[in-house]
Amino acid sequence: MSSTQSTHEQGVQCPTLSSPPAAYAQLWQIYPHLQHSAAAPTQKEHGLISNSGCVQKEKQAVLHREIAQLKRRLREAEEELEMVQQHIDAHSNLILSLRRMPSELLRDIFEAASPSAITLVGLRDMTLIAPWT
């Protein structure tokens, strides 16, 4: 069993917190007397902690703006990629080998395959020429 898990009565392993989150650990290094007590910070400590929280909120706002810009840039890049793919597809379609075949040959192929070119004599012929054969 790892140090971050404990065993429940039924033998189920449940995660436990073996160490505090990094943000709390950093604060407890600065204010160790607040870690294991219900004591309130002093007026000076309260001001310092509040200011530190404000700095973190500003940093959070900056990161949110950066993420929004990156998401917008990602959408723009995906749209550009889609447009490039459409151009590639259009170019590929223009140089298909089917386009290089003479139109007379294509006409003959489609005429031979069209139902009007096939004369059906009876029910037996219809079952032999059906699409599943």
C-alpha positions as CSV (number, residue, x, y, z in Angstrom):
1,M,0.0,0.0,0.0
2,S,1.3,3.4,-0.9
3,S,1.8,6.3,1.5
4,T,-1.0,8.2,-0.2
5,Q,-3.7,5.6,0.3
6,S,-5.4,4.0,3.4
7,T,-7.5,0.9,3.6
8,H,-11.2,1.3,4.4
9,E,-13.0,-1.3,6.7
10,Q,-14.1,-3.4,3.7
11,G,-10.6,-3.4,2.2
12,V,-11.3,-0.6,-0.3
13,Q,-8.3,1.7,-0.8
14,C,-9.1,5.3,-0.3
15,P,-6.8,8.2,-1.2
16,T,-5.5,10.3,1.7
17,L,-3.8,13.6,1.7
18,S,-0.2,12.9,2.9
19,S,1.0,16.4,2.1
20,P,-0.8,19.7,1.7
21,P,-1.3,21.4,-1.6
22,A,1.8,23.5,-2.6
23,A,0.0,26.8,-2.1
24,Y,-0.8,26.0,1.5
25,A,2.7,24.5,2.1
26,Q,4.2,27.8,1.0
27,L,1.9,29.8,3.3
28,W,2.6,27.5,6.3
29,Q,6.4,28.0,5.8
30,I,5.8,31.8,6.2
31,Y,3.1,31.4,9.0
32,P,3.8,28.1,10.7
33,H,1.8,29.0,13.8
34,L,-1.4,29.1,11.7
35,Q,-1.1,25.6,10.3
36,H,-2.4,23.5,13.2
37,S,-4.5,26.0,15.1
38,A,-7.6,27.9,14.7
39,A,-5.8,31.1,15.6
40,A,-6.6,34.1,13.5
41,P,-3.7,35.9,11.8
42,T,-2.6,39.1,13.3
43,Q,-3.7,42.4,11.6
44,K,-0.3,42.7,9.9
45,E,-0.4,39.0,8.7
46,H,-4.0,39.5,7.5
47,G,-2.9,42.4,5.4
48,L,0.1,40.5,4.0
49,I,-2.0,37.5,3.2
50,S,-4.7,39.6,1.6
51,N,-2.2,41.4,-0.6
52,S,-0.6,38.2,-1.6
53,G,-4.1,36.9,-2.5
54,C,-4.7,40.1,-4.6
55,V,-1.5,39.5,-6.5
56,Q,-2.5,35.9,-7.2
57,K,-6.0,37.1,-8.4
58,E,-4.3,39.6,-10.8
59,K,-2.0,36.8,-12.1
60,Q,-5.1,34.6,-12.5
61,A,-6.8,37.3,-14.6
62,V,-3.8,37.7,-16.8
63,L,-3.6,33.9,-17.3
64,H,-7.4,33.8,-18.2
65,R,-6.8,36.5,-20.8
66,E,-3.8,34.7,-22.2
67,I,-5.9,31.5,-22.4
68,A,-8.7,33.3,-24.2
69,Q,-6.2,34.8,-26.7
70,L,-4.7,31.3,-27.3
71,K,-8.1,29.8,-27.8
72,R,-9.0,32.5,-30.3
73,R,-5.7,31.9,-32.1
74,L,-6.4,28.2,-32.1
75,R,-9.8,28.7,-33.7
76,E,-8.3,31.0,-36.3
77,A,-5.6,28.4,-37.1
78,E,-8.2,25.6,-37.3
79,E,-10.2,27.7,-39.7
80,E,-7.2,28.5,-41.8
81,L,-6.2,24.8,-41.8
82,E,-9.7,23.9,-43.0
83,M,-9.4,26.4,-45.8
84,V,-6.0,25.1,-46.8
85,Q,-7.5,21.5,-46.8
86,Q,-10.3,22.7,-49.1
87,H,-7.8,24.2,-51.5
88,I,-5.8,20.9,-51.5
89,D,-9.0,18.9,-52.2
90,A,-9.9,21.3,-55.0
91,H,-6.5,20.9,-56.6
92,S,-6.6,17.2,-56.2
93,N,-10.0,17.0,-57.8
94,L,-8.8,18.9,-60.8
95,I,-6.0,16.5,-61.5
96,L,-7.9,13.2,-60.9
97,S,-7.0,10.5,-63.4
98,L,-10.7,10.2,-64.2
99,R,-10.5,13.7,-65.7
100,R,-7.8,12.6,-68.1
101,M,-9.9,9.9,-69.7
102,P,-11.4,10.9,-73.0
103,S,-15.0,12.0,-72.6
104,E,-16.1,9.6,-75.4
105,L,-14.8,6.6,-73.4
106,L,-16.6,7.8,-70.3
107,R,-19.8,8.2,-72.3
108,D,-19.5,4.7,-73.6
109,I,-18.9,3.3,-70.1
110,F,-21.9,5.1,-68.7
111,E,-24.1,4.2,-71.7
112,A,-23.2,0.5,-71.3
113,A,-24.0,0.6,-67.6
114,S,-27.2,2.5,-67.7
115,P,-30.5,0.5,-67.3
116,S,-31.9,1.7,-70.6
117,A,-29.1,-0.1,-72.5
118,I,-30.0,-3.4,-70.8
119,T,-32.9,-5.2,-72.4
120,L,-34.7,-7.4,-70.0
121,V,-36.4,-10.5,-71.4
122,G,-38.1,-11.9,-68.4
123,L,-38.0,-12.4,-64.6
124,R,-35.0,-14.7,-64.9
125,D,-33.0,-11.9,-66.5
126,M,-34.0,-9.4,-63.9
127,T,-32.7,-11.6,-61.1
128,L,-29.4,-12.2,-62.9
129,I,-28.8,-8.5,-63.5
130,A,-29.8,-7.3,-60.1
131,P,-27.3,-5.2,-58.1
132,W,-26.4,-8.1,-55.8
133,T,-24.9,-10.2,-58.5
